[in-house]
């Protein structure tokens, strides 16, 4: 099969012919229909993730059609499926208590096992897989990937947002835009932070109540003024020290900070603990979403309760994934890229 392979960090992915994946006994092999290009992939491509090495195949936001099913699999050839990026074992204490996104024995394609920047991908622990609605295109399904699901879990589980609350979003990439769209559906007021005017204008067109350009304004001060005292919930979607502290500092007393952005490197940063202490803030981490929550979210999207079409800005070829990753080194345009062409 054709695949985009990491050979040198920060260099173009190598388009190679590699062996087709073997089908796991407890899983399936999917013919990949679409795969999102995610900022987490960028961290791996730059050498910021210990499980991405020479020979790795990135790609964890995928959907596709079953072409082979293992002897223990519940799925059949021909089914259209989507997978959470965290493939949970199903038997550890976290899985047994409903928080499979915290599975101790999880597998994440692209990070330690071959991902979906390829024509085919093997998916073990296939109890995580969910059927795609008939009306949902592969590009849109992959575009919701880890972005929309992670944002949904961050808002509804970790932050437990309520209608009428102010939600601040720091960064308007895939996660940030997802938070905006979903928070508006939930009845919240949303202020969006970025350094790119085009992305802030894009956010306003899709419902943002206010915006702050971090390159020109003191973010925390501006948000406290806009919200008349501070946001109740703040979502950090970049994973850097500057935005994490802006998120903490923009909150009202008893506010909730949710760390969605994945810190790169060793993950260490200095945060304003005095602000957390003084305002008695809640500080949550979150990553992914349990697979059992997928059907409800997919049903809402299929019914039209929320329009996530703004998530997908462009469909690209496998060969163009490198350019999308390289662009993440600086300010990016609105929306995300999805690989939808894998063959020559």
Secondary structure in CASP SS format (residue, H / E / C, confidence):
PFRMAT SS
TARGET T0000
AUTHOR 0000-0000-0000
METHOD secondary structure of the structure
MODEL  1
X C 1.00
X E 1.00
X E 1.00
X E 1.00
X E 1.00
X C 1.00
X C 1.00
X C 1.00
X C 1.00
X C 1.00
X C 1.00
X C 1.00
X C 1.00
X E 1.00
X E 1.00
X E 1.00
X E 1.00
X C 1.00
X C 1.00
X C 1.00
X C 1.00
X C 1.00
X C 1.00
X C 1.00
X C 1.00
X C 1.00
X C 1.00
X E 1.00
X E 1.00
X E 1.00
X E 1.00
X E 1.00
X E 1.00
X E 1.00
X E 1.00
X E 1.00
X C 1.00
X C 1.00
X H 1.00
X H 1.00
X H 1.00
X H 1.00
X H 1.00
X H 1.00
X H 1.00
X C 1.00
X C 1.00
X C 1.00
X C 1.00
X C 1.00
X C 1.00
X C 1.00
X C 1.00
X C 1.00
X C 1.00
X C 1.00
X E 1.00
X C 1.00
X C 1.00
X C 1.00
X C 1.00
X E 1.00
X E 1.00
X E 1.00
X E 1.00
X E 1.00
X E 1.00
X E 1.00
X E 1.00
X C 1.00
X C 1.00
X C 1.00
X C 1.00
X C 1.00
X C 1.00
X C 1.00
X C 1.00
X C 1.00
X C 1.00
X E 1.00
X E 1.00
X E 1.00
X C 1.00
X C 1.00
X C 1.00
X C 1.00
X E 1.00
X C 1.00
X C 1.00
X C 1.00
X C 1.00
X C 1.00
X H 1.00
X H 1.00
X H 1.00
X H 1.00
X C 1.00
X C 1.00
X C 1.00
X H 1.00
X H 1.00
X H 1.00
X C 1.00
X C 1.00
X C 1.00
X C 1.00
X E 1.00
X C 1.00
X E 1.00
X C 1.00
X C 1.00
X C 1.00
X E 1.00
X C 1.00
X C 1.00
X C 1.00
X C 1.00
X E 1.00
X C 1.00
X E 1.00
X E 1.00
X E 1.00
X E 1.00
X C 1.00
X C 1.00
X H 1.00
X H 1.00
X H 1.00
X C 1.00
X E 1.00
X E 1.00
X C 1.00
X C 1.00
X C 1.00
X C 1.00
X C 1.00
X C 1.00
X H 1.00
X H 1.00
X H 1.00
X H 1.00
X H 1.00
X H 1.00
X H 1.00
X H 1.00
X H 1.00
X H 1.00
X H 1.00
X H 1.00
X H 1.00
X H 1.00
X H 1.00
X H 1.00
X H 1.00
X H 1.00
X H 1.00
X H 1.00
X H 1.00
X C 1.00
X C 1.00
X C 1.00
X C 1.00
X C 1.00
X C 1.00
X C 1.00
X E 1.00
X E 1.00
X E 1.00
X E 1.00
X E 1.00
X C 1.00
X C 1.00
X C 1.00
X H 1.00
X H 1.00
X H 1.00
X H 1.00
X H 1.00
X H 1.00
X H 1.00
X H 1.00
X H 1.00
X H 1.00
X H 1.00
X H 1.00
X C 1.00
X C 1.00
X C 1.00
X E 1.00
X E 1.00
X E 1.00
X E 1.00
X E 1.00
X E 1.00
X C 1.00
X C 1.00
X H 1.00
X H 1.00
X H 1.00
X H 1.00
X H 1.00
X H 1.00
X H 1.00
X H 1.00
X H 1.00
X C 1.00
X C 1.00
X C 1.00
X C 1.00
X E 1.00
X E 1.00
X E 1.00
X E 1.00
X C 1.00
X C 1.00
X C 1.00
X C 1.00
X C 1.00
X H 1.00
X H 1.00
X H 1.00
X H 1.00
X H 1.00
X H 1.00
X H 1.00
X H 1.00
X C 1.00
X C 1.00
X C 1.00
X C 1.00
X E 1.00
X E 1.00
X E 1.00
X E 1.00
X E 1.00
X E 1.00
X C 1.00
X C 1.00
X C 1.00
X C 1.00
X H 1.00
X H 1.00
X H 1.00
X H 1.00
X H 1.00
X H 1.00
X H 1.00
X H 1.00
X H 1.00
X C 1.00
X E 1.00
X E 1.00
X E 1.00
X E 1.00
X E 1.00
X E 1.00
X E 1.00
X E 1.00
X E 1.00
X C 1.00
X C 1.00
X C 1.00
X C 1.00
X C 1.00
X C 1.00
X C 1.00
X C 1.00
X C 1.00
X C 1.00
X C 1.00
X C 1.00
X C 1.00
X H 1.00
X H 1.00
X H 1.00
X H 1.00
X H 1.00
X H 1.00
X C 1.00
X C 1.00
X C 1.00
X E 1.00
X E 1.00
X E 1.00
X E 1.00
X C 1.00
X C 1.00
X C 1.00
X C 1.00
X C 1.00
X H 1.00
X H 1.00
X H 1.00
X H 1.00
X H 1.00
X H 1.00
X H 1.00
X H 1.00
X H 1.00
X H 1.00
X H 1.00
X H 1.00
X H 1.00
X C 1.00
X C 1.00
X C 1.00
X C 1.00
X C 1.00
X H 1.00
X H 1.00
X H 1.00
X E 1.00
X E 1.00
X E 1.00
X E 1.00
X E 1.00
X E 1.00
X H 1.00
X H 1.00
X H 1.00
X H 1.00
X H 1.00
X H 1.00
X H 1.00
X H 1.00
X H 1.00
X H 1.00
X C 1.00
X C 1.00
X C 1.00
X C 1.00
X C 1.00
X C 1.00
X C 1.00
X C 1.00
X E 1.00
X E 1.00
X E 1.00
X E 1.00
X E 1.00
X E 1.00
X C 1.00
X C 1.00
X C 1.00
END
